Amino acid sequence: PGYGFTYGAAKLLGVRWVAAYVHYPIISCDMQARVASRVASHNNASVVSRSALLTRLKLLYYHMLVSLYSASGRAADIVMANGGWTANHLRALWQCKVAVVFPPCDTRTLEALPLARPTR
């Protein structure tokens, strides 16, 4: 998540341009959908998924988090993401244009790895 909530504060302090390069959004549409479906998962403990009240409270928390995160994200003048999945979530959450800029990495070593899984 980095310092996503500081974009608006930076603007208030006189920073003229704010650029964001996001690797992973602090919250995603997928996370909200998992909680709403009341299925236990990595972001939805079984005690929450079994309880209608706790699910409602968690969704309320997520709604407030999305509102704050979206407002802060919209303070960025330029938004970049490290891939398509992140870019799509930022477009949905921040309602802005997002450029995909893949991180520079040497893939020659990865290309040499076999694609088939080893047999046991």
C-alpha distance (Angstrom), angle and dihedral (degrees) to the residues before:
residue distance angle dihedral
P1 . . .
G2 3.82 . .
Y3 3.76 114.4 .
G4 3.79 99.1 -32.5
F5 3.78 94.0 141.8
T6 3.80 92.2 57.7
Y7 3.82 98.2 65.6
G8 3.80 94.5 90.5
A9 3.80 91.8 43.5
A10 3.80 90.1 52.0
K11 3.80 89.8 53.8
L12 3.82 91.1 49.3
L13 3.81 89.1 51.9
G14 3.80 91.1 55.6
V15 3.79 103.1 -95.8
R16 3.79 102.8 152.8
W17 3.82 101.0 -156.8
V18 3.78 127.9 26.1
A19 3.79 119.6 -166.0
A20 3.80 122.0 -171.3
Y21 3.79 126.9 -159.0
V22 3.79 107.1 -173.9
H23 3.78 125.2 -166.4
Y24 3.81 97.2 178.5
P25 3.80 129.6 0.2
I26 3.79 116.1 -118.7
I27 3.80 87.8 -125.2
S28 3.79 130.8 13.9
C29 3.76 138.3 -161.5
D30 3.82 87.1 -113.9
M31 3.80 91.4 58.8
Q32 3.79 91.6 51.7
A33 3.81 92.1 47.9
R34 3.82 92.2 51.2
V35 3.78 92.0 53.7
A36 3.81 92.6 44.6
S37 3.81 90.6 51.9
R38 3.84 88.9 55.1
V39 3.79 92.9 -132.2
A40 3.80 117.8 143.5
S41 3.81 112.2 -117.2
H42 3.80 142.2 140.1
N43 3.80 91.7 -65.0
N44 3.80 97.6 33.8
A45 3.79 117.3 58.0
S46 3.78 116.5 -146.1
V47 3.81 91.3 -116.4
V48 3.83 87.9 60.2
S49 3.79 96.0 42.1
R50 3.82 91.5 53.5
S51 3.80 93.7 51.0
A52 3.80 123.1 73.9
L53 3.82 90.2 -162.4
L54 3.81 95.4 50.0
T55 3.82 90.1 45.0
R56 3.81 90.3 53.4
L57 3.80 91.2 47.8
K58 3.81 92.2 48.7
L59 3.80 91.4 48.1
L60 3.82 89.0 50.2
Y61 3.82 89.0 51.3
Y62 3.82 90.5 48.4
H63 3.81 90.5 48.3
M64 3.81 91.0 53.6
L65 3.82 91.1 45.1
V66 3.82 91.2 50.2
S67 3.82 90.9 49.0
L68 3.80 92.9 52.3
Y69 3.81 94.4 40.7
S70 3.81 91.5 48.2
A71 3.80 93.4 49.1
S72 3.79 90.9 49.5
G73 3.80 93.0 45.7
R74 3.78 91.9 52.3
A75 3.83 87.9 59.7
A76 3.81 89.1 69.0
D77 3.79 114.1 97.4
I78 3.80 95.1 -158.1
V79 3.79 123.2 28.1
M80 3.78 124.8 -167.0
A81 3.79 129.7 175.5
N82 3.78 130.6 -162.7
G83 3.81 94.0 -127.6
G84 3.77 147.6 0.2
W85 3.81 97.4 -90.5
T86 3.81 92.5 54.5
A87 3.81 92.2 42.3
N88 3.80 92.1 53.3
H89 3.79 92.4 50.1
L90 3.80 91.8 48.0
R91 3.80 90.6 49.9
A92 3.80 89.4 53.0
L93 3.82 95.6 43.1
W94 3.80 102.2 36.1
Q95 3.82 97.2 28.8
C96 3.79 93.2 -139.4
K97 3.79 141.9 113.8
V98 3.80 112.9 -80.7
A99 3.79 126.3 -167.1
V100 3.79 118.9 -152.6
V101 3.80 112.1 -131.5
F102 3.77 112.6 176.4
P103 3.79 113.7 -144.0
P104 3.79 113.9 -108.1
C105 3.76 111.8 -106.5
D106 3.76 136.7 154.1
T107 3.81 107.5 -111.5
R108 3.81 98.4 178.4
T109 3.81 92.5 96.6
L110 3.81 91.0 47.4
E111 3.80 91.9 50.0
A112 3.81 89.5 58.9
L113 3.81 93.0 57.8
P114 3.82 116.4 101.5
L115 3.80 115.3 -109.9
A116 3.81 95.6 -149.9
R117 3.78 117.9 88.2
P118 3.78 116.1 -119.1
T119 3.81 115.7 -104.9
R120 3.78 120.0 -126.0
